[in-house]
Amino acid sequence: MKVSAVRQALLLIALALVPAIGEAIYFRNKVSWQSPIPASELVTVEQAQSWGGNVIWVDARPDSEFERDHIPGAISLNEDRWNELLPQFLGQWSPEKRVVVYCSATLHAQRPTSNTAI
């Protein structure tokens, strides 16, 4: 009885791994944070400002940079305090509003296309 349960558990694990491995292989180069930002999603500061109150500004920089200077009304949402800051963002988010995320030039220097990004 005990051997049968172990065998069944191993079979279920093996069956679950098959699609997971296939998905990992298929999507290995399609992970969003590794992909360049499509030109259609880049906006200038002027474009974003023209949206007026229909935009949520998200500052993705570290807290020290946000405290030093940020766009008035921007929400801090960085990876260091993601779990703590996300509820504040979700409280202001609505499907009708556009979300503009900006970060420091240091982070953008790693991406050649991001010089025109906010």
Biopython code that builds the backbone (N, CA, C, O; Angstrom):
import numpy as np
from Bio.PDB.StructureBuilder import StructureBuilder

atoms = [
    (1, "MET", "N", (0.832, -1.200, 0.000)),
    (1, "MET", "CA", (0.000, 0.000, 0.000)),
    (1, "MET", "C", (0.871, 1.257, 0.000)),
    (1, "MET", "O", (0.613, 2.192, -0.757)),
    (2, "LYS", "N", (1.901, 1.278, 0.848)),
    (2, "LYS", "CA", (2.756, 2.443, 0.954)),
    (2, "LYS", "C", (3.551, 2.665, -0.330)),
    (2, "LYS", "O", (3.722, 3.803, -0.767)),
    (3, "VAL", "N", (4.034, 1.590, -0.931)),
    (3, "VAL", "CA", (4.790, 1.686, -2.177)),
    (3, "VAL", "C", (3.898, 2.187, -3.301)),
    (3, "VAL", "O", (4.348, 2.958, -4.148)),
    (4, "SER", "N", (2.655, 1.766, -3.322)),
    (4, "SER", "CA", (1.708, 2.189, -4.349)),
    (4, "SER", "C", (1.445, 3.694, -4.263)),
    (4, "SER", "O", (1.375, 4.368, -5.290)),
    (5, "ALA", "N", (1.301, 4.218, -3.062)),
    (5, "ALA", "CA", (1.049, 5.650, -2.877)),
    (5, "ALA", "C", (2.260, 6.470, -3.327)),
    (5, "ALA", "O", (2.104, 7.515, -3.960)),
    (6, "VAL", "N", (3.447, 6.003, -3.005)),
    (6, "VAL", "CA", (4.670, 6.696, -3.416)),
    (6, "VAL", "C", (4.792, 6.673, -4.934)),
    (6, "VAL", "O", (5.147, 7.679, -5.550)),
    (7, "ARG", "N", (4.495, 5.519, -5.537)),
    (7, "ARG", "CA", (4.562, 5.378, -6.984)),
    (7, "ARG", "C", (3.565, 6.322, -7.660)),
    (7, "ARG", "O", (3.896, 6.955, -8.662)),
    (8, "GLN", "N", (2.344, 6.420, -7.118)),
    (8, "GLN", "CA", (1.343, 7.319, -7.679)),
    (8, "GLN", "C", (1.775, 8.786, -7.555)),
    (8, "GLN", "O", (1.588, 9.575, -8.481)),
    (9, "ALA", "N", (2.349, 9.137, -6.413)),
    (9, "ALA", "CA", (2.815, 10.511, -6.211)),
    (9, "ALA", "C", (3.928, 10.843, -7.202)),
    (9, "ALA", "O", (3.923, 11.934, -7.772)),
    (10, "LEU", "N", (4.861, 9.955, -7.419)),
    (10, "LEU", "CA", (5.938, 10.185, -8.373)),
    (10, "LEU", "C", (5.401, 10.293, -9.799)),
    (10, "LEU", "O", (5.889, 11.105, -10.584)),
    (11, "LEU", "N", (4.412, 9.489, -10.132)),
    (11, "LEU", "CA", (3.800, 9.556, -11.452)),
    (11, "LEU", "C", (3.106, 10.902, -11.668)),
    (11, "LEU", "O", (3.225, 11.494, -12.740)),
    (12, "LEU", "N", (2.386, 11.384, -10.661)),
    (12, "LEU", "CA", (1.725, 12.688, -10.765)),
    (12, "LEU", "C", (2.744, 13.817, -10.909)),
    (12, "LEU", "O", (2.534, 14.740, -11.697)),
    (13, "ILE", "N", (3.832, 13.757, -10.167)),
    (13, "ILE", "CA", (4.879, 14.774, -10.273)),
    (13, "ILE", "C", (5.486, 14.751, -11.667)),
    (13, "ILE", "O", (5.697, 15.804, -12.268)),
    (14, "ALA", "N", (5.767, 13.570, -12.186)),
    (14, "ALA", "CA", (6.351, 13.454, -13.526)),
    (14, "ALA", "C", (5.399, 13.995, -14.579)),
    (14, "ALA", "O", (5.827, 14.680, -15.509)),
    (15, "LEU", "N", (4.114, 13.697, -14.444)),
    (15, "LEU", "CA", (3.122, 14.194, -15.402)),
    (15, "LEU", "C", (2.990, 15.722, -15.328)),
    (15, "LEU", "O", (2.761, 16.372, -16.349)),
    (16, "ALA", "N", (3.130, 16.286, -14.144)),
    (16, "ALA", "CA", (3.050, 17.744, -14.003)),
    (16, "ALA", "C", (4.289, 18.425, -14.583)),
    (16, "ALA", "O", (4.206, 19.552, -15.072)),
    (17, "LEU", "N", (5.412, 17.758, -14.530)),
    (17, "LEU", "CA", (6.649, 18.347, -15.033)),
    (17, "LEU", "C", (6.692, 18.424, -16.560)),
    (17, "LEU", "O", (7.331, 19.320, -17.111)),
    (18, "VAL", "N", (6.032, 17.511, -17.239)),
    (18, "VAL", "CA", (6.086, 17.485, -18.702)),
    (18, "VAL", "C", (5.589, 18.803, -19.307)),
    (18, "VAL", "O", (6.331, 19.403, -20.084)),
    (19, "PRO", "N", (4.373, 19.292, -18.996)),
    (19, "PRO", "CA", (3.956, 20.572, -19.580)),
    (19, "PRO", "C", (4.775, 21.754, -19.044)),
    (19, "PRO", "O", (5.011, 22.723, -19.765)),
    (20, "ALA", "N", (5.200, 21.674, -17.803)),
    (20, "ALA", "CA", (5.998, 22.771, -17.242)),
    (20, "ALA", "C", (7.324, 22.916, -17.973)),
    (20, "ALA", "O", (7.746, 24.035, -18.266)),
    (21, "ILE", "N", (7.977, 21.823, -18.267)),
    (21, "ILE", "CA", (9.240, 21.865, -19.006)),
    (21, "ILE", "C", (9.004, 22.365, -20.432)),
    (21, "ILE", "O", (9.776, 23.172, -20.950)),
    (22, "GLY", "N", (7.940, 21.883, -21.055)),
    (22, "GLY", "CA", (7.623, 22.342, -22.407)),
    (22, "GLY", "C", (7.364, 23.839, -22.446)),
    (22, "GLY", "O", (7.830, 24.525, -23.356)),
    (23, "GLU", "N", (6.631, 24.350, -21.475)),
    (23, "GLU", "CA", (6.347, 25.785, -21.416)),
    (23, "GLU", "C", (7.626, 26.588, -21.156)),
    (23, "GLU", "O", (7.822, 27.648, -21.749)),
    (24, "ALA", "N", (8.481, 26.093, -20.286)),
    (24, "ALA", "CA", (9.740, 26.789, -20.000)),
    (24, "ALA", "C", (10.620, 26.858, -21.242)),
    (24, "ALA", "O", (11.277, 27.870, -21.487)),
    (25, "ILE", "N", (10.633, 25.801, -22.013)),
    (25, "ILE", "CA", (11.436, 25.805, -23.244)),
    (25, "ILE", "C", (10.821, 26.745, -24.277)),
    (25, "ILE", "O", (11.541, 27.510, -24.920)),
    (26, "TYR", "N", (9.511, 26.697, -24.443)),
    (26, "TYR", "CA", (8.848, 27.524, -25.452)),
    (26, "TYR", "C", (8.962, 29.019, -25.133)),
    (26, "TYR", "O", (9.202, 29.827, -26.030)),
    (27, "PHE", "N", (8.793, 29.386, -23.861)),
    (27, "PHE", "CA", (8.778, 30.793, -23.469)),
    (27, "PHE", "C", (10.126, 31.301, -22.947)),
    (27, "PHE", "O", (10.174, 32.394, -22.384)),
    (28, "ARG", "N", (11.196, 30.569, -23.107)),
    (28, "ARG", "CA", (12.484, 30.950, -22.512)),
    (28, "ARG", "C", (12.986, 32.307, -22.976)),
    (28, "ARG", "O", (13.666, 32.991, -22.211)),
    (29, "ASN", "N", (12.681, 32.721, -24.191)),
    (29, "ASN", "CA", (13.122, 34.020, -24.685)),
    (29, "ASN", "C", (11.998, 35.044, -24.750)),
    (29, "ASN", "O", (12.163, 36.118, -25.329)),
    (30, "LYS", "N", (10.871, 34.718, -24.166)),
    (30, "LYS", "CA", (9.715, 35.596, -24.257)),
    (30, "LYS", "C", (9.316, 36.184, -22.910)),
    (30, "LYS", "O", (8.194, 36.670, -22.766)),
    (31, "VAL", "N", (10.194, 36.153, -21.930)),
    (31, "VAL", "CA", (9.893, 36.694, -20.616)),
    (31, "VAL", "C", (9.896, 38.214, -20.721)),
    (31, "VAL", "O", (10.851, 38.794, -21.238)),
    (32, "SER", "N", (8.849, 38.862, -20.243)),
    (32, "SER", "CA", (8.659, 40.297, -20.469)),
    (32, "SER", "C", (9.789, 41.151, -19.917)),
    (32, "SER", "O", (10.168, 42.131, -20.559)),
    (33, "TRP", "N", (10.335, 40.827, -18.770)),
    (33, "TRP", "CA", (11.380, 41.681, -18.209)),
    (33, "TRP", "C", (12.712, 41.524, -18.939)),
    (33, "TRP", "O", (13.641, 42.293, -18.693)),
    (34, "GLN", "N", (12.816, 40.546, -19.825)),
    (34, "GLN", "CA", (14.024, 40.374, -20.628)),
    (34, "GLN", "C", (13.840, 40.935, -22.033)),
    (34, "GLN", "O", (14.803, 41.027, -22.796)),
    (35, "SER", "N", (12.641, 41.303, -22.371)),
    (35, "SER", "CA", (12.336, 41.780, -23.716)),
    (35, "SER", "C", (12.451, 43.298, -23.765)),
    (35, "SER", "O", (12.153, 43.972, -22.779)),
    (36, "PRO", "N", (12.880, 43.844, -24.902)),
    (36, "PRO", "CA", (12.889, 45.300, -25.026)),
    (36, "PRO", "C", (11.461, 45.833, -25.042)),
    (36, "PRO", "O", (10.524, 45.125, -25.411)),
    (37, "ILE", "N", (11.312, 47.079, -24.640)),
    (37, "ILE", "CA", (9.990, 47.704, -24.626)),
    (37, "ILE", "C", (9.600, 48.008, -26.071)),
    (37, "ILE", "O", (10.357, 48.669, -26.781)),
    (38, "PRO", "N", (8.434, 47.540, -26.521)),
    (38, "PRO", "CA", (8.010, 47.838, -27.893)),
    (38, "PRO", "C", (7.840, 49.344, -28.085)),
    (38, "PRO", "O", (7.393, 50.046, -27.178)),
    (39, "ALA", "N", (8.193, 49.824, -29.249)),
    (39, "ALA", "CA", (8.096, 51.254, -29.549)),
    (39, "ALA", "C", (6.673, 51.776, -29.354)),
    (39, "ALA", "O", (6.485, 52.941, -29.002)),
    (40, "SER", "N", (5.681, 50.932, -29.579)),
    (40, "SER", "CA", (4.287, 51.359, -29.436)),
    (40, "SER", "C", (3.920, 51.669, -27.984)),
    (40, "SER", "O", (2.923, 52.344, -27.730)),
    (41, "GLU", "N", (4.720, 51.181, -27.027)),
    (41, "GLU", "CA", (4.433, 51.417, -25.613)),
    (41, "GLU", "C", (5.255, 52.561, -25.024)),
    (41, "GLU", "O", (5.051, 52.928, -23.867)),
    (42, "LEU", "N", (6.175, 53.129, -25.795)),
    (42, "LEU", "CA", (6.974, 54.243, -25.317)),
    (42, "LEU", "C", (6.223, 55.546, -25.527)),
    (42, "LEU", "O", (5.613, 55.759, -26.574)),
    (43, "VAL", "N", (6.269, 56.404, -24.541)),
    (43, "VAL", "CA", (5.649, 57.714, -24.657)),
    (43, "VAL", "C", (6.634, 58.770, -24.176)),
    (43, "VAL", "O", (7.548, 58.481, -23.403)),
    (44, "THR", "N", (6.438, 59.978, -24.639)),
    (44, "THR", "CA", (7.260, 61.078, -24.164)),
    (44, "THR", "C", (6.604, 61.672, -22.917)),
    (44, "THR", "O", (5.433, 61.414, -22.637)),
    (45, "VAL", "N", (7.354, 62.450, -22.190)),
    (45, "VAL", "CA", (6.805, 63.120, -21.018)),
    (45, "VAL", "C", (5.651, 64.026, -21.429)),
    (45, "VAL", "O", (4.634, 64.101, -20.741)),
    (46, "GLU", "N", (5.819, 64.719, -22.566)),
    (46, "GLU", "CA", (4.772, 65.620, -23.044)),
    (46, "GLU", "C", (3.477, 64.869, -23.339)),
    (46, "GLU", "O", (2.391, 65.348, -23.011)),
    (47, "GLN", "N", (3.589, 63.695, -23.958)),
    (47, "GLN", "CA", (2.389, 62.897, -24.242)),
    (47, "GLN", "C", (1.685, 62.517, -22.954)),
    (47, "GLN", "O", (0.469, 62.670, -22.831)),
    (48, "ALA", "N", (2.451, 62.021, -21.999)),
    (48, "ALA", "CA", (1.859, 61.586, -20.729)),
    (48, "ALA", "C", (1.234, 62.760, -19.986)),
    (48, "ALA", "O", (0.165, 62.616, -19.393)),
    (49, "GLN", "N", (1.877, 63.901, -20.011)),
    (49, "GLN", "CA", (1.321, 65.078, -19.335)),
    (49, "GLN", "C", (0.041, 65.550, -20.018)),
    (49, "GLN", "O", (-0.838, 66.106, -19.360)),
    (50, "SER", "N", (-0.073, 65.339, -21.316)),
    (50, "SER", "CA", (-1.282, 65.757, -22.034)),
    (50, "SER", "C", (-2.507, 64.935, -21.633)),
    (50, "SER", "O", (-3.635, 65.349, -21.903)),
    (51, "TRP", "N", (-2.312, 63.802, -21.007)),
    (51, "TRP", "CA", (-3.424, 62.968, -20.554)),
    (51, "TRP", "C", (-4.068, 63.546, -19.297)),
    (51, "TRP", "O", (-5.144, 63.104, -18.894)),
    (52, "GLY", "N", (-3.427, 64.516, -18.684)),
    (52, "GLY", "CA", (-3.984, 65.187, -17.509)),
    (52, "GLY", "C", (-4.191, 64.254, -16.335)),
    (52, "GLY", "O", (-3.296, 63.498, -15.958)),
    (53, "GLY", "N", (-5.389, 64.315, -15.758)),
    (53, "GLY", "CA", (-5.702, 63.508, -14.580)),
    (53, "GLY", "C", (-6.032, 62.071, -14.893)),
    (53, "GLY", "O", (-6.365, 61.303, -13.991)),
    (54, "ASN", "N", (-5.949, 61.693, -16.142)),
    (54, "ASN", "CA", (-6.285, 60.333, -16.551)),
    (54, "ASN", "C", (-5.056, 59.438, -16.573)),
    (54, "ASN", "O", (-4.997, 58.477, -17.340)),
    (55, "VAL", "N", (-4.066, 59.751, -15.726)),
    (55, "VAL", "CA", (-2.832, 58.981, -15.707)),
    (55, "VAL", "C", (-2.389, 58.759, -14.265)),
    (55, "VAL", "O", (-2.571, 59.620, -13.404)),
    (56, "ILE", "N", (-1.813, 57.604, -14.021)),
    (56, "ILE", "CA", (-1.193, 57.301, -12.732)),
    (56, "ILE", "C", (0.305, 57.238, -12.981)),
    (56, "ILE", "O", (0.771, 56.418, -13.773)),
    (57, "TRP", "N", (1.056, 58.093, -12.316)),
    (57, "TRP", "CA", (2.513, 58.099, -12.430)),
    (57, "TRP", "C", (3.075, 57.142, -11.389)),
    (57, "TRP", "O", (2.785, 57.268, -10.200)),
    (58, "VAL", "N", (3.875, 56.191, -11.839)),
    (58, "VAL", "CA", (4.502, 55.219, -10.943)),
    (58, "VAL", "C", (6.010, 55.412, -11.003)),
    (58, "VAL", "O", (6.626, 55.279, -12.060)),
    (59, "ASP", "N", (6.585, 55.723, -9.863)),
    (59, "ASP", "CA", (8.029, 55.921, -9.745)),
    (59, "ASP", "C", (8.645, 54.610, -9.286)),
    (59, "ASP", "O", (8.421, 54.174, -8.157)),
    (60, "ALA", "N", (9.424, 53.978, -10.164)),
    (60, "ALA", "CA", (10.001, 52.662, -9.868)),
    (60, "ALA", "C", (11.416, 52.758, -9.287)),
    (60, "ALA", "O", (12.113, 51.750, -9.167)),
    (61, "ARG", "N", (11.831, 53.967, -8.932)),
    (61, "ARG", "CA", (13.175, 54.162, -8.392)),
    (61, "ARG", "C", (13.225, 53.785, -6.914)),
    (61, "ARG", "O", (12.184, 53.655, -6.270)),
    (62, "PRO", "N", (14.427, 53.611, -6.378)),
    (62, "PRO", "CA", (14.563, 53.342, -4.935)),
    (62, "PRO", "C", (13.959, 54.481, -4.106)),
    (62, "PRO", "O", (13.826, 55.606, -4.587)),
    (63, "ASP", "N", (13.601, 54.178, -2.872)),
    (63, "ASP", "CA", (12.964, 55.155, -1.986)),
    (63, "ASP", "C", (13.786, 56.428, -1.836)),
    (63, "ASP", "O", (13.224, 57.523, -1.821)),
    (64, "SER", "N", (15.088, 56.305, -1.727)),
    (64, "SER", "CA", (15.931, 57.486, -1.527)),
    (64, "SER", "C", (15.796, 58.465, -2.691)),
    (64, "SER", "O", (15.762, 59.677, -2.480)),
    (65, "GLU", "N", (15.719, 57.946, -3.920)),
    (65, "GLU", "CA", (15.558, 58.827, -5.082)),
    (65, "GLU", "C", (14.151, 59.416, -5.132)),
    (65, "GLU", "O", (13.971, 60.578, -5.495)),
    (66, "PHE", "N", (13.154, 58.607, -4.766)),
    (66, "PHE", "CA", (11.774, 59.107, -4.743)),
    (66, "PHE", "C", (11.631, 60.235, -3.731)),
    (66, "PHE", "O", (10.993, 61.249, -4.013)),
    (67, "GLU", "N", (12.226, 60.060, -2.547)),
    (67, "GLU", "CA", (12.138, 61.090, -1.504)),
    (67, "GLU", "C", (12.864, 62.363, -1.915)),
    (67, "GLU", "O", (12.434, 63.460, -1.560)),
    (68, "ARG", "N", (13.947, 62.233, -2.650)),
    (68, "ARG", "CA", (14.720, 63.395, -3.089)),
    (68, "ARG", "C", (13.941, 64.216, -4.117)),
    (68, "ARG", "O", (13.938, 65.446, -4.057)),
    (69, "ASP", "N", (13.280, 63.537, -5.061)),
    (69, "ASP", "CA", (12.552, 64.243, -6.116)),
    (69, "ASP", "C", (11.675, 63.245, -6.867)),
    (69, "ASP", "O", (12.099, 62.125, -7.151)),
    (70, "HIS", "N", (10.466, 63.655, -7.181)),
    (70, "HIS", "CA", (9.567, 62.818, -7.990)),
    (70, "HIS", "C", (8.507, 63.701, -8.642)),
    (70, "HIS", "O", (8.326, 64.857, -8.259)),
    (71, "ILE", "N", (7.827, 63.155, -9.607)),
    (71, "ILE", "CA", (6.738, 63.865, -10.276)),
    (71, "ILE", "C", (5.605, 64.046, -9.265)),
    (71, "ILE", "O", (5.211, 63.081, -8.610)),
    (72, "PRO", "N", (5.078, 65.255, -9.128)),
    (72, "PRO", "CA", (3.981, 65.477, -8.173)),
    (72, "PRO", "C", (2.827, 64.506, -8.413)),
    (72, "PRO", "O", (2.354, 64.352, -9.539)),
    (73, "GLY", "N", (2.388, 63.860, -7.348)),
    (73, "GLY", "CA", (1.290, 62.899, -7.422)),
    (73, "GLY", "C", (1.718, 61.487, -7.762)),
    (73, "GLY", "O", (0.888, 60.578, -7.791)),
    (74, "ALA", "N", (3.019, 61.288, -8.024)),
    (74, "ALA", "CA", (3.493, 59.949, -8.378)),
    (74, "ALA", "C", (3.429, 59.014, -7.174)),
    (74, "ALA", "O", (3.532, 59.441, -6.024)),
    (75, "ILE", "N", (3.257, 57.740, -7.469)),
    (75, "ILE", "CA", (3.228, 56.694, -6.453)),
    (75, "ILE", "C", (4.557, 55.958, -6.517)),
    (75, "ILE", "O", (5.012, 55.584, -7.598)),
    (76, "SER", "N", (5.175, 55.751, -5.375)),
    (76, "SER", "CA", (6.398, 54.956, -5.338)),
    (76, "SER", "C", (6.013, 53.476, -5.381)),
    (76, "SER", "O", (5.179, 53.020, -4.598)),
    (77, "LEU", "N", (6.618, 52.747, -6.286)),
    (77, "LEU", "CA", (6.376, 51.304, -6.394)),
    (77, "LEU", "C", (7.660, 50.673, -6.914)),
    (77, "LEU", "O", (7.863, 50.552, -8.122)),
    (78, "ASN", "N", (8.520, 50.274, -5.987)),
    (78, "ASN", "CA", (9.800, 49.705, -6.382)),
    (78, "ASN", "C", (9.918, 48.270, -5.906)),
    (78, "ASN", "O", (9.145, 47.816, -5.063)),
    (79, "GLU", "N", (10.890, 47.563, -6.452)),
    (79, "GLU", "CA", (11.016, 46.144, -6.151)),
    (79, "GLU", "C", (11.461, 45.870, -4.721)),
    (79, "GLU", "O", (11.235, 44.775, -4.205)),
    (80, "ASP", "N", (12.092, 46.849, -4.070)),
    (80, "ASP", "CA", (12.550, 46.641, -2.699)),
    (80, "ASP", "C", (11.387, 46.540, -1.712)),
    (80, "ASP", "O", (11.464, 45.803, -0.728)),
    (81, "ARG", "N", (10.312, 47.280, -1.978)),
    (81, "ARG", "CA", (9.161, 47.301, -1.066)),
    (81, "ARG", "C", (7.869, 46.985, -1.807)),
    (81, "ARG", "O", (6.809, 47.513, -1.472)),
    (82, "TRP", "N", (7.960, 46.123, -2.813)),
    (82, "TRP", "CA", (6.822, 45.804, -3.684)),
    (82, "TRP", "C", (5.575, 45.411, -2.897)),
    (82, "TRP", "O", (4.503, 45.978, -3.109)),
    (83, "ASN", "N", (5.708, 44.449, -1.994)),
    (83, "ASN", "CA", (4.534, 43.946, -1.264)),
    (83, "ASN", "C", (3.899, 45.026, -0.400)),
    (83, "ASN", "O", (2.684, 45.032, -0.203)),
    (84, "GLU", "N", (4.703, 45.923, 0.108)),
    (84, "GLU", "CA", (4.203, 46.989, 0.966)),
    (84, "GLU", "C", (3.540, 48.113, 0.156)),
    (84, "GLU", "O", (2.542, 48.686, 0.594)),
    (85, "LEU", "N", (4.092, 48.427, -1.017)),
    (85, "LEU", "CA", (3.625, 49.563, -1.810)),
    (85, "LEU", "C", (2.514, 49.219, -2.809)),
    (85, "LEU", "O", (1.758, 50.100, -3.220)),
    (86, "LEU", "N", (2.413, 47.959, -3.194)),
    (86, "LEU", "CA", (1.423, 47.568, -4.200)),
    (86, "LEU", "C", (-0.020, 47.921, -3.809)),
    (86, "LEU", "O", (-0.769, 48.389, -4.667)),
    (87, "PRO", "N", (-0.440, 47.718, -2.555)),
    (87, "PRO", "CA", (-1.821, 48.083, -2.215)),
    (87, "PRO", "C", (-2.134, 49.559, -2.459)),
    (87, "PRO", "O", (-3.254, 49.889, -2.849)),
    (88, "GLN", "N", (-1.165, 50.456, -2.237)),
    (88, "GLN", "CA", (-1.380, 51.880, -2.497)),
    (88, "GLN", "C", (-1.653, 52.112, -3.985)),
    (88, "GLN", "O", (-2.539, 52.885, -4.350)),
    (89, "PHE", "N", (-0.883, 51.434, -4.835)),
    (89, "PHE", "CA", (-1.100, 51.559, -6.276)),
    (89, "PHE", "C", (-2.474, 51.007, -6.655)),
    (89, "PHE", "O", (-3.229, 51.652, -7.382)),
    (90, "LEU", "N", (-2.788, 49.827, -6.165)),
    (90, "LEU", "CA", (-4.071, 49.199, -6.518)),
    (90, "LEU", "C", (-5.256, 50.034, -6.050)),
    (90, "LEU", "O", (-6.318, 50.007, -6.671)),
    (91, "GLY", "N", (-5.080, 50.780, -4.956)),
    (91, "GLY", "CA", (-6.142, 51.650, -4.466)),
    (91, "GLY", "C", (-6.443, 52.797, -5.418)),
    (91, "GLY", "O", (-7.565, 53.304, -5.429)),
    (92, "GLN", "N", (-5.473, 53.215, -6.214)),
    (92, "GLN", "CA", (-5.668, 54.316, -7.152)),
    (92, "GLN", "C", (-5.908, 53.844, -8.582)),
    (92, "GLN", "O", (-6.369, 54.618, -9.421)),
    (93, "TRP", "N", (-5.600, 52.591, -8.862)),
    (93, "TRP", "CA", (-5.701, 52.085, -10.230)),
    (93, "TRP", "C", (-7.156, 51.900, -10.631)),
    (93, "TRP", "O", (-7.999, 51.509, -9.823)),
    (94, "SER", "N", (-7.429, 52.188, -11.892)),
    (94, "SER", "CA", (-8.724, 51.863, -12.498)),
    (94, "SER", "C", (-8.468, 51.611, -13.978)),
    (94, "SER", "O", (-7.511, 52.153, -14.531)),
    (95, "PRO", "N", (-9.296, 50.804, -14.633)),
    (95, "PRO", "CA", (-9.076, 50.476, -16.043)),
    (95, "PRO", "C", (-9.101, 51.690, -16.964)),
    (95, "PRO", "O", (-8.521, 51.652, -18.049)),
    (96, "GLU", "N", (-9.765, 52.765, -16.546)),
    (96, "GLU", "CA", (-9.855, 53.952, -17.384)),
    (96, "GLU", "C", (-8.572, 54.779, -17.381)),
    (96, "GLU", "O", (-8.356, 55.590, -18.281)),
    (97, "LYS", "N", (-7.725, 54.579, -16.380)),
    (97, "LYS", "CA", (-6.513, 55.389, -16.261)),
    (97, "LYS", "C", (-5.324, 54.711, -16.940)),
    (97, "LYS", "O", (-5.209, 53.485, -16.949)),
    (98, "ARG", "N", (-4.453, 55.530, -17.503)),
    (98, "ARG", "CA", (-3.214, 55.038, -18.089)),
    (98, "ARG", "C", (-2.160, 55.035, -17.000)),
    (98, "ARG", "O", (-2.149, 55.907, -16.132)),
    (99, "VAL", "N", (-1.278, 54.057, -17.048)),
    (99, "VAL", "CA", (-0.212, 53.940, -16.062)),
    (99, "VAL", "C", (1.111, 54.244, -16.755)),
    (99, "VAL", "O", (1.471, 53.609, -17.747)),
    (100, "VAL", "N", (1.829, 55.229, -16.212)),
    (100, "VAL", "CA", (3.140, 55.603, -16.742)),
    (100, "VAL", "C", (4.167, 55.278, -15.674)),
    (100, "VAL", "O", (4.128, 55.822, -14.571)),
    (101, "VAL", "N", (5.084, 54.386, -16.012)),
    (101, "VAL", "CA", (6.132, 53.979, -15.079)),
    (101, "VAL", "C", (7.430, 54.628, -15.512)),
    (101, "VAL", "O", (7.793, 54.587, -16.688)),
    (102, "TYR", "N", (8.125, 55.227, -14.562)),
    (102, "TYR", "CA", (9.430, 55.802, -14.868)),
    (102, "TYR", "C", (10.430, 55.382, -13.804)),
    (102, "TYR", "O", (10.069, 55.061, -12.672)),
    (103, "CYS", "N", (11.697, 55.394, -14.199)),
    (103, "CYS", "CA", (12.763, 55.028, -13.273)),
    (103, "CYS", "C", (13.981, 55.900, -13.546)),
    (103, "CYS", "O", (13.915, 56.837, -14.341)),
    (104, "SER", "N", (15.085, 55.591, -12.890)),
    (104, "SER", "CA", (16.263, 56.446, -13.013)),
    (104, "SER", "C", (17.012, 56.190, -14.312)),
    (104, "SER", "O", (16.879, 55.129, -14.921)),
    (105, "ALA", "N", (17.793, 57.166, -14.725)),
    (105, "ALA", "CA", (18.600, 57.048, -15.941)),
    (105, "ALA", "C", (19.615, 55.923, -15.811)),
    (105, "ALA", "O", (20.004, 55.324, -16.814)),
    (106, "THR", "N", (20.047, 55.628, -14.594)),
    (106, "THR", "CA", (21.016, 54.551, -14.372)),
    (106, "THR", "C", (20.427, 53.221, -14.816)),
    (106, "THR", "O", (21.105, 52.416, -15.455)),
    (107, "LEU", "N", (19.174, 52.995, -14.477)),
    (107, "LEU", "CA", (18.524, 51.748, -14.885)),
    (107, "LEU", "C", (18.310, 51.728, -16.385)),
    (107, "LEU", "O", (18.444, 50.679, -17.015)),
    (108, "HIS", "N", (17.975, 52.883, -16.973)),
    (108, "HIS", "CA", (17.726, 52.944, -18.406)),
    (108, "HIS", "C", (18.982, 52.774, -19.224)),
    (108, "HIS", "O", (18.903, 52.378, -20.387)),
    (109, "ALA", "N", (20.128, 53.058, -18.663)),
    (109, "ALA", "CA", (21.375, 52.966, -19.416)),
    (109, "ALA", "C", (21.626, 51.545, -19.898)),
    (109, "ALA", "O", (22.394, 51.335, -20.837)),
    (110, "GLN", "N", (20.997, 50.584, -19.272)),
    (110, "GLN", "CA", (21.173, 49.189, -19.669)),
    (110, "GLN", "C", (20.397, 48.857, -20.926)),
    (110, "GLN", "O", (20.662, 47.833, -21.555)),
    (111, "ARG", "N", (19.435, 49.702, -21.315)),
    (111, "ARG", "CA", (18.592, 49.447, -22.479)),
    (111, "ARG", "C", (18.815, 50.528, -23.513)),
    (111, "ARG", "O", (18.582, 51.703, -23.226)),
    (112, "PRO", "N", (19.255, 50.176, -24.696)),
    (112, "PRO", "CA", (19.510, 51.199, -25.704)),
    (112, "PRO", "C", (18.266, 51.918, -26.181)),
    (112, "PRO", "O", (18.357, 53.071, -26.604)),
    (113, "THR", "N", (17.105, 51.280, -26.129)),
    (113, "THR", "CA", (15.873, 51.905, -26.634)),
    (113, "THR", "C", (15.208, 52.778, -25.592)),
    (113, "THR", "O", (14.247, 53.479, -25.909)),
    (114, "SER", "N", (15.683, 52.760, -24.368)),
    (114, "SER", "CA", (14.973, 53.431, -23.317)),
    (114, "SER", "C", (15.335, 54.900, -23.172)),
    (114, "SER", "O", (14.788, 55.568, -22.295)),
    (115, "ASN", "N", (16.213, 55.422, -23.975)),
    (115, "ASN", "CA", (16.551, 56.841, -23.873)),
    (115, "ASN", "C", (15.350, 57.728, -24.116)),
    (115, "ASN", "O", (15.290, 58.845, -23.602)),
    (116, "THR", "N", (14.387, 57.245, -24.897)),
    (116, "THR", "CA", (13.198, 58.036, -25.169)),
    (116, "THR", "C", (12.047, 57.639, -24.249)),
    (116, "THR", "O", (10.976, 58.244, -24.297)),
    (117, "ALA", "N", (12.261, 56.636, -23.421)),
    (117, "ALA", "CA", (11.194, 56.182, -22.527)),
    (117, "ALA", "C", (11.134, 57.069, -21.303)),
    (117, "ALA", "O", (12.101, 57.751, -20.963)),
    (118, "ILE", "N", (10.004, 57.054, -20.655)),
    (118, "ILE", "CA", (9.853, 57.804, -19.410)),
    (118, "ILE", "C", (10.431, 56.954, -18.309)),
    (118, "ILE", "O", (10.427, 57.362, -17.148)),
]
sb = StructureBuilder()
sb.init_structure("model")
sb.init_model(0)
sb.init_chain("A")
sb.init_seg("    ")
for serial, (resi, resn, name, xyz) in enumerate(atoms, 1):
    if name == "N":
        sb.init_residue(resn, " ", resi, " ")
    sb.init_atom(name, np.array(xyz, "f"), 0.0, 1.0, " ", f" {name:<3s}", serial, name[0])
structure = sb.get_structure()
